[in-house]
């Protein structure tokens, strides 16, 4: 593992991972189940995270509209999260973007459906009492 080189840091030193290990340590320690983190676990978690992000980006690029534009877009990532079974767990983190007007309309329709359902329940309970 020590002979694997990914890049160089600001001082020109070779680095095994690109993500900042201190930030990953903070994220890992934010879990109440974690009391201490050894260096090997930290490096392996960072490397696994990099590989996962790389795979997500590559998959999204290949299966999205990015190929045509030669760019990876948020839309490509959110489509991947929604449509791919492998990445389904990211659907809440990468939701599809919608216009505020569409969202407000959806909220209004949902509220109206709830109101109608409550009215129907009240009508049924009134009939049952009669």
N, C-alpha and C positions, 0 to 999 in steps of 0.2 A: 504494500500500500504506500510506503514511503517514497518509492521511486516514481509514482504517478504524478505528473505535473500538469496543471491546468493553465496557469498563467503567471504573471508577475505582479507584485504589489508596487506601491509607490516608490519604494527604494530599489526596485529592480530584483528583489528576492523572489525566488520561485514559490508559488503557492499551490496547495493541493485543491483548494476550493475557492470559489469566487465570492460566495456570500460571506458577510461579516459574522465571524464566530461569536463575537460578544453579543450581537443582537439575537442570534439563535439561542444562546445560553439564557438570555433574559426571557425569551418566549417560552423556552422549555421550563424554566423555573417558575413561570406564572401558574403552572399546574400545581394544585395542592398535593398531588401524589408524588411529586418529584422533590427529593430533599437534596441530592447532590448529583452532579453530572461529571463523568470522567471525560478526559480529552478525546479518547477514541470514539465514544458514543457521540460526542459533539461533532466531530469531523464526519463520522458516518451519516449522521442526521443531515448535516449540511450538504454532503455529496448526494444523498438520496433526494433531498429537496431540489437540488439543481437538476438532477436527472429527470425528476417528475415534471418540473416546469418546462424543461426542454422537450419532453415527450408531449406534454399538453400543447405547447406552442407549435410543434411540428405537425401533430395530428390536426389541430385547428387550421393551420395554414393549408395543409393538403386537402382537407375536406370542406374548406370554406371558400369564400370569394377572394381570399387573399392571393391565390395563384394568379388570377387575372390581373390584379392590381400590383402584384409583387410586394404586398404588404400584409401584415397580420393586424386585423382590427378587433376591437372589443366585440363587435357583432359576431365575428368568427368564433371567439372564445365562448360567448354566451350560447351560441347555437350548439357548439360541441358539448357544453355542460348539460344542455337540455335534451339533446338528441342521442348522445352516446351513452350507452349503459355503463361503460367504464367510468365516465366522468359525471354521472348523475348526481353524486354527492356534492358537486360544486354548484348545482342549480340555484341554491339560495345565495351563494356568494357572488355568482356571475349571472344575475338576472338579465333578461332581455330589457333593453331600454324602451320605454314608451313615452309618448308626449304627456305632459301634465294634463292637458285637456282630456285625453283618452282615459287617464287614470281617474280623474274627477268624475267622468261619465260612468266608469265602472263602479266607483264608490256609490254614486247616486242610484244606479240600477240595483246594486246589492242591497242598499238601504230600502229601496222600494219593494223588493222581493221579500225582505224580512218583515216589513210593515204589513204586506198582504198576507203573509203566513200567520202573523199574529192575529190579524183580523179574522182569518179563517178559523183559527183555534178558538178565538172568543165566540164566534158564531156557533161552532160545534158544541162548546161548553154551555151556551145559552139554550140550545136545542135539547141538550141532555137534561138540563134542569127542568124543562117544561113538561 
